[in-house]
Amino acid sequence: MKYTEIQDKSLQELEGMLKEKKMELFELKLKLRTMQLSNPNEIRACRKDIARIKTAISAQKNA
């Protein structure tokens, strides 16, 4: 996911995406602890997506 894909979305869509990504991150961490996660880099990618979404949300609130 790139920032350019996110910046055109509405605030409600962004908050929905943020909630989904946070749940995904929780599930990935759970899988990591139970040794079911095959690629630990997915956690890093998910965290970066969350940061991108939060950046887009704050940019819209400040604009």
N, C-alpha and C positions, 0 to 999 in steps of 0.2 A: 504494500500500500504506500502510495506517495502522497506528499502534502498537497500537490496540485489536484489530486482526486478528491481530497477532503474539503478543501477551502470553499468549494461551491455549494456545499450542503447547508441545510438550515440548522439552526441551533438545536431543535428537537431531534433531528436525525443524528446529529453529532453526539448528543447525550445518550441516545439509544445505542449507538455504536460503541460508546465508551463503556456502557454497562455490559454489553456483550463481550467486549475484549477483556474486561476485568474478570468476568466469569470464566472465559477461556484461559486466562492466566492462572486462576485458581485451580482449574482442572489440570493444567499442565504441571503445576507444582505438586499436586496430589499424585499424578502419574510418576513424577520424578522420584518422589519418596517411596513409592511402592514398586520401583524398578520396572515400570511399564513404558517409560518414555524412551523411544528409540533415538530421537535427535534432540539433545538438550539445547541446541541453538534456537529451537522454536520459542523457548522462554524469552530469550533476548529479543527476538523479532517481535514478539507480542508486547513486550515492555516498550519497545521503540514506537510501535503503532499507537499505544496508549499515550505516549508523550506527544506524538503528532496530533492526535485528536484533541488533547488538552490545549495544545498551542493554537489550533484552529478555533476552539471555543473561546479562549481568552482574546484572540484577535477580533472575533466578532463582537464580543462584549465591549471592547475598547473602541471599536469603530463607530 
